[in-house]
Amino acid sequence: MVLRSGMVLKTKRGAFTAQSKLDHALDRVKMTVCAPVQREECSREGHAMIQLFHVSKTFARCVALRDITLRIDKGECVLLTGPSGAGKTTLLKLIFGTEVPDEGQILVQNRNIARLRATDVPYLRRTMGFVLQDFKLLGHKTVEENVALPLIIQGVSRIDLRRKVADALKAVGLERKRGSPTIGLSAGEQQRVCIARAIVNNPVILLADEPTGNLDMDLTLEIIDLFKTIHARGTTVLLATHNPYIVERMKSRVLELQGGHLVRDSGEQG
């Protein structure tokens, strides 16, 4: 039967026009097609990847952060600066979900961390990488085994695990060290292993807490150039540092913390 515009179909639920039937069908198709690409929708240029609204955090009556509001968009590279004790590490941990704010709201990829179920937090963390200053490597394990650890925890198949580890080690220039115990590596190589471990799952956000704090100037340059390469591939990067040379070298937006307060945002307009 050919349906013309305005024709009425009789059903048990009442009368519907042919056009309304068509609209309803299209809506169902849109729901089916769009649902699997929710993460991609959240990763469009100009879309906020990280948002904080009046966030405060206190530890044993010591104010770590006070009334922090900021926004970081997809694809940005942002430097978080300030002296030791300014609140940089606390801010990174709040974004990663290992700490919770006393006040305010934190949205990561449009998901409110405070409202996530405990079982959902690990899934959000899988879209982020975290590079720590003190490495946190298993010294008796090989480079490959250290990098593969997040994938093993997630239950990734052996084939995918090998491919992802190989890609991550290639990205940081450690392909030839894959079978070496990390305890025998230089400080710069150990930091590269940490970065490989953080990017092995292809995160959309990469957090780094003073990643060059224990390195000399030559190694610092190598690590910073590596972060610039990772950012150029589209990863959103938030890097904490108190080194003014890194700020000059990276020429990125700067967020400055002082005593738990956000005192400067070089990306603000006006």
C-alpha positions in Angstrom: 0.0 0.0 0.0 1.3 3.5 -0.9 1.1 6.1 1.8 0.4 9.7 0.9 1.2 12.7 3.1 -1.6 13.2 5.5 -3.1 9.7 5.2 -4.3 8.3 8.5 -3.6 4.8 9.7 -6.0 3.2 12.2 -4.4 1.2 15.0 -5.6 -0.1 18.4 -3.9 2.9 20.0 -5.6 5.5 17.9 -5.0 7.4 14.7 -1.5 8.3 13.5 -0.6 10.0 10.3 1.9 8.4 7.9 4.3 11.2 8.5 4.3 10.7 12.3 5.0 7.0 11.7 7.9 7.9 9.6 9.2 10.4 12.2 8.9 7.8 14.9 10.9 5.3 12.8 13.6 7.8 12.1 13.9 8.6 15.8 14.5 4.9 16.6 17.2 4.7 13.9 19.0 7.8 15.3 18.9 6.2 18.8 20.4 3.0 17.5 23.1 4.6 15.4 24.2 7.4 17.7 24.4 5.4 21.0 27.7 3.6 20.2 29.5 6.9 19.4 28.8 8.6 22.6 32.5 8.9 23.5 33.3 10.4 20.1 30.6 13.0 20.5 32.3 13.9 23.8 35.6 14.3 22.1 34.7 16.9 19.4 36.9 20.0 19.1 35.6 22.8 21.4 33.9 20.3 23.7 34.8 20.5 27.4 36.8 17.5 28.4 37.4 18.6 32.0 35.2 21.1 34.0 35.5 22.1 37.6 32.8 24.2 39.3 33.7 25.9 42.7 35.7 22.9 43.8 37.3 22.8 47.3 39.3 20.2 49.1 40.6 20.1 52.7 42.9 17.6 54.4 42.9 17.6 58.2 41.9 21.3 58.3 44.6 22.2 55.7 43.0 23.7 52.6 44.4 22.0 49.5 42.1 23.7 47.0 39.6 26.5 47.4 36.8 27.4 45.0 38.4 26.3 41.8 36.5 26.8 38.6 38.0 26.0 35.2 37.4 24.4 31.9 39.8 22.4 29.6 38.6 21.6 26.1 39.3 18.6 23.9 42.8 18.7 22.4 44.2 21.4 24.7 47.6 21.1 26.3 47.5 22.9 29.7 50.3 23.4 32.2 49.4 23.5 35.9 52.0 25.5 37.8 52.7 26.7 41.3 55.1 26.0 44.1 55.1 22.7 46.1 52.0 22.5 48.3 50.0 24.8 46.0 47.4 22.0 45.3 48.6 20.7 41.9 48.7 17.0 42.8 45.4 17.2 44.6 43.8 18.7 41.5 45.1 15.9 39.3 43.8 13.3 41.8 40.4 14.9 41.8 40.2 14.8 38.1 41.4 11.1 38.0 38.8 10.2 40.7 41.2 9.0 43.4 40.0 11.9 45.6 36.6 13.4 45.9 35.9 17.1 46.5 34.4 18.4 49.7 32.5 21.1 47.7 31.8 21.7 44.1 31.3 19.5 41.0 33.8 17.9 38.6 32.8 16.8 35.1 35.2 14.6 33.0 34.0 14.0 29.5 30.6 15.3 30.6 30.3 12.7 33.4 29.9 14.0 36.9 32.5 12.1 39.0 30.6 12.6 42.3 27.6 10.9 40.8 29.3 7.9 39.4 28.8 4.6 41.0 32.0 3.1 42.5 31.8 0.4 39.9 31.8 2.9 37.0 34.8 4.9 38.1 37.4 2.4 36.8 35.8 2.5 33.3 36.1 6.3 33.3 39.8 6.0 34.3 40.4 3.8 31.4 40.0 6.8 29.1 42.7 8.6 31.0 46.4 8.1 31.6 48.3 9.3 34.7 52.1 9.8 34.7 53.6 10.0 38.2 56.7 11.7 39.3 58.1 8.8 41.3 57.6 6.2 38.5 55.8 3.5 40.6 57.4 0.8 38.4 57.8 -2.9 39.3 61.6 -3.1 39.3 61.8 -6.9 39.0 59.4 -6.9 36.0 60.4 -6.1 32.4 59.6 -3.0 30.5 56.9 -4.9 28.6 55.3 -6.3 31.7 55.1 -2.9 33.4 53.5 -1.3 30.4 51.1 -4.2 29.9 49.8 -4.1 33.5 46.8 -1.8 32.9 45.7 -4.0 30.0 46.1 -7.2 32.1 43.9 -5.7 34.8 41.3 -4.9 32.2 41.4 -8.4 30.8 42.5 -7.4 27.3 43.2 -10.4 25.0 46.8 -11.5 24.5 46.8 -10.4 20.8 45.5 -6.9 21.5 47.8 -6.6 24.5 50.9 -7.3 22.5 49.9 -4.9 19.8 49.1 -2.1 22.2 52.2 -2.5 24.2 54.3 -2.6 21.0 52.7 0.7 19.8 53.2 2.4 23.2 56.9 1.4 23.4 57.4 2.6 19.9 55.9 5.9 20.7 58.4 6.5 23.5 61.4 5.0 21.7 61.8 1.9 23.9 61.1 -1.0 21.5 64.6 -2.4 22.1 64.2 -2.3 25.9 61.0 -4.3 26.0 62.6 -7.4 27.6 64.8 -5.4 30.1 64.1 -5.2 33.8 63.1 -1.7 34.7 65.4 -1.7 37.7 68.4 -1.5 35.3 67.1 1.5 33.3 68.2 5.1 33.6 65.9 7.7 35.1 64.9 9.0 31.7 64.1 5.5 30.4 62.1 4.7 33.5 60.0 7.9 33.0 59.5 6.8 29.4 58.2 3.5 30.6 55.7 5.4 32.9 54.5 7.4 29.9 54.2 4.3 27.8 52.1 2.7 30.5 49.9 5.8 30.7 49.2 5.9 27.0 49.0 2.1 26.3 45.2 2.3 26.3 45.1 5.2 23.9 43.6 7.7 26.5 41.7 10.8 25.5 43.1 12.6 28.5 46.7 12.4 29.8 47.5 13.7 33.3 51.1 14.2 34.4 52.4 15.1 37.9 55.8 16.7 37.8 57.0 14.1 35.2 60.5 15.8 35.0 61.0 16.5 38.7 63.7 13.9 39.1 65.5 14.4 35.8 68.4 16.6 34.6 67.9 19.2 31.9 68.8 17.1 28.9 66.3 14.4 30.0 63.7 17.0 30.8 63.9 18.3 27.2 63.4 14.7 25.9 60.4 14.1 28.1 58.8 17.5 27.3 59.2 16.9 23.6 57.6 13.5 24.0 54.6 15.1 25.7 54.4 17.6 22.8 54.3 14.7 20.3 51.5 12.9 22.3 49.5 16.2 22.4 50.0 16.7 18.6 48.2 13.3 18.1 45.1 14.8 19.6 45.4 13.8 23.3 44.2 16.4 25.9 47.2 17.0 28.2 47.2 18.5 31.7 50.8 18.6 33.0 51.7 19.8 36.5 55.1 21.5 36.9 56.9 24.1 38.9 59.7 24.4 36.4 59.6 27.8 34.5 61.8 26.4 31.7 59.1 23.9 30.9 56.5 26.6 30.7 58.6 28.5 28.3 59.5 25.5 26.2 55.9 24.2 25.8 54.2 27.6 25.2 50.9 26.3 26.3 48.0 27.7 28.3 49.0 28.1 32.0 46.9 27.6 35.1 48.7 28.8 38.2 47.8 27.7 41.8 48.9 29.6 44.9 47.9 28.3 48.3 45.0 26.3 46.9 43.6 29.2 44.9 43.6 29.5 41.1 45.4 32.9 40.7 46.1 32.9 36.9 44.6 31.4 33.8 46.5 32.5 30.7 43.7 31.2 28.5 41.1 33.6 29.9 39.7 36.2 27.6 39.1 39.8 28.4 
